[in-house]
């Protein structure tokens, strides 16, 4: 079988982190209260600086998108922060994939039951446009389950590369 070079990208907007947003605004309020109290008590200045810096760091990472890049033999998921900074979230070879199945598959739930220490990461959109798949990986001795929504052409490429590891049930 001759496999041509393959490369495709897909970008999705990440699900909002409501707990993180609430925590960010609580830290902002504590920083403001600490700033007012620092007028009378100098020790409050330390609290103000710590909470203020944490608020700014969290504020800078409000808008997150994921970019899937599937090439001939590897998959990269990049995290794009505020449409400016790009960080590689995960990069893995096709050899690291143990199985691929739809997110609601019994195979994935069985894998999670068999291995409760398995790391779980969701790289899907708020409203998925394509079918969501779970990828069970082994990276450097660590088992991981990641959810992503590849396009149909990405899945067709995976079916050609690793046909015995993809399940559609």
C-alpha positions as CSV (number, residue, x, y, z in Angstrom):
1,X,0.0,0.0,0.0
2,X,1.4,3.4,-1.0
3,X,0.5,6.2,1.3
4,X,0.8,9.7,0.0
5,X,1.9,12.6,2.1
6,X,-1.1,13.9,4.1
7,X,-1.5,17.2,6.1
8,X,-4.7,18.8,7.3
9,X,-5.6,21.3,9.9
10,X,-8.8,22.1,11.8
11,X,-9.4,24.8,14.4
12,X,-12.1,24.7,17.1
13,X,-13.0,27.1,19.8
14,X,-12.5,25.5,23.3
15,X,-15.2,25.1,25.8
16,X,-15.4,27.9,28.3
17,X,-13.9,27.3,31.7
18,X,-16.6,28.6,34.0
19,X,-14.8,27.7,37.2
20,X,-11.7,29.5,36.0
21,X,-13.6,32.6,35.0
22,X,-15.4,32.8,38.4
23,X,-12.1,32.3,40.2
24,X,-10.4,35.0,38.0
25,X,-13.0,37.6,38.9
26,X,-12.9,36.6,42.6
27,X,-9.1,37.2,42.5
28,X,-9.7,40.5,40.8
29,X,-12.1,41.6,43.6
30,X,-9.7,40.4,46.3
31,X,-6.9,42.4,44.6
32,X,-9.1,45.6,44.6
33,X,-10.1,45.1,48.2
34,X,-6.5,44.5,49.2
35,X,-5.5,47.7,47.4
36,X,-8.0,49.7,49.4
37,X,-6.9,48.0,52.7
38,X,-3.2,48.5,51.9
39,X,-3.8,52.2,52.7
40,X,-4.3,51.3,56.4
41,X,-2.3,48.0,56.6
42,X,0.9,47.5,54.6
43,X,0.6,43.7,54.9
44,X,-2.4,43.8,52.6
45,X,-0.1,45.0,49.8
46,X,1.5,41.5,49.5
47,X,-2.0,40.0,49.1
48,X,-2.8,42.6,46.5
49,X,0.3,42.0,44.5
50,X,-0.1,38.2,44.5
51,X,-3.9,38.2,43.7
52,X,-3.4,41.0,41.1
53,X,-0.6,39.1,39.2
54,X,-2.7,35.9,39.3
55,X,-5.7,37.8,38.0
56,X,-3.7,39.3,35.1
57,X,-2.3,35.9,34.2
58,X,-5.7,34.3,34.1
59,X,-7.2,37.2,32.3
60,X,-4.7,36.8,29.5
61,X,-5.8,33.2,28.9
62,X,-9.5,33.8,28.6
63,X,-10.0,32.9,24.9
64,X,-8.6,29.5,23.9
65,X,-8.8,27.7,20.7
66,X,-7.4,24.3,19.6
67,X,-5.8,23.6,16.3
68,X,-5.6,20.0,15.1
69,X,-2.8,19.2,12.7
70,X,-2.8,15.7,11.3
71,X,0.1,14.8,9.1
72,X,1.3,11.5,7.5
73,X,2.5,9.9,10.7
74,X,1.7,12.2,13.7
75,X,-1.0,14.3,15.3
76,X,-0.4,17.6,17.0
77,X,-3.0,19.6,19.0
78,X,-2.0,23.2,19.6
79,X,-3.5,25.5,22.1
80,X,-4.0,29.1,20.8
81,X,-4.3,31.6,23.5
82,X,-6.1,35.0,22.7
83,X,-5.5,34.4,19.0
84,X,-1.8,35.4,19.5
85,X,0.2,32.7,21.3
86,X,0.4,29.1,20.1
87,X,1.6,26.4,22.4
88,X,1.8,22.7,21.6
89,X,-0.7,20.9,23.9
90,X,0.1,17.4,22.8
91,X,2.1,15.7,20.0
92,X,2.0,12.0,19.3
93,X,2.9,9.4,16.6
94,X,0.4,7.0,15.1
95,X,2.4,4.3,16.9
96,X,1.3,5.7,20.3
97,X,-2.4,5.2,19.6
98,X,-3.9,2.1,21.2
99,X,-7.4,2.6,20.0
100,X,-9.7,5.2,18.5
101,X,-13.5,5.1,19.0
102,X,-16.4,7.4,19.2
103,X,-16.7,9.4,22.4
104,X,-19.9,7.6,23.5
105,X,-18.4,4.1,22.8
106,X,-18.4,1.3,25.3
107,X,-14.8,0.6,24.4
108,X,-13.7,4.0,25.8
109,X,-15.7,3.6,29.0
110,X,-14.3,0.1,29.4
111,X,-10.7,1.5,29.0
112,X,-11.4,4.1,31.7
113,X,-12.8,1.5,34.1
114,X,-9.8,-0.8,33.5
115,X,-7.3,2.1,34.1
116,X,-8.7,4.6,36.5
117,X,-5.4,6.5,36.6
118,X,-5.7,7.3,32.9
119,X,-5.3,11.0,32.2
120,X,-8.4,12.6,30.5
121,X,-8.2,15.7,28.3
122,X,-11.0,17.2,26.3
123,X,-10.0,19.2,23.2
124,X,-13.4,19.5,21.6
125,X,-15.5,22.6,20.8
126,X,-18.5,24.0,22.6
127,X,-20.7,22.7,19.8
128,X,-18.9,20.0,17.8
129,X,-19.3,20.2,14.1
130,X,-17.8,16.8,13.4
131,X,-18.1,13.5,15.3
132,X,-16.2,13.4,18.5
133,X,-13.6,10.6,18.9
134,X,-11.7,9.4,21.8
135,X,-8.0,8.5,21.3
136,X,-6.4,6.2,23.9
137,X,-2.7,6.8,23.9
138,X,0.4,5.5,25.7
139,X,2.9,8.3,25.9
140,X,6.2,7.7,27.8
141,X,4.5,5.1,29.9
142,X,1.5,7.2,30.8
143,X,-2.0,6.2,29.5
144,X,-4.1,9.1,28.3
145,X,-7.5,9.5,26.8
146,X,-8.1,12.6,24.7
147,X,-11.2,13.7,23.0
148,X,-11.1,15.6,19.7
149,X,-13.3,16.1,16.7
150,X,-11.3,15.3,13.5
151,X,-12.7,15.9,10.1
152,X,-13.9,13.0,7.9
153,X,-10.8,13.2,5.7
154,X,-8.6,13.0,8.9
155,X,-10.4,9.9,10.0
156,X,-10.1,8.4,6.5
157,X,-6.3,8.9,6.7
158,X,-6.3,7.3,10.2
159,X,-8.3,4.3,8.8
160,X,-5.6,3.9,6.1
161,X,-2.7,4.2,8.6
162,X,-3.9,2.2,11.6
163,X,-6.9,0.2,10.4
164,X,-6.8,-2.3,13.2
165,X,-7.0,0.3,16.0
166,X,-10.1,2.2,14.8
167,X,-13.6,1.1,16.0
168,X,-16.8,2.7,14.8
169,X,-19.2,1.1,17.4
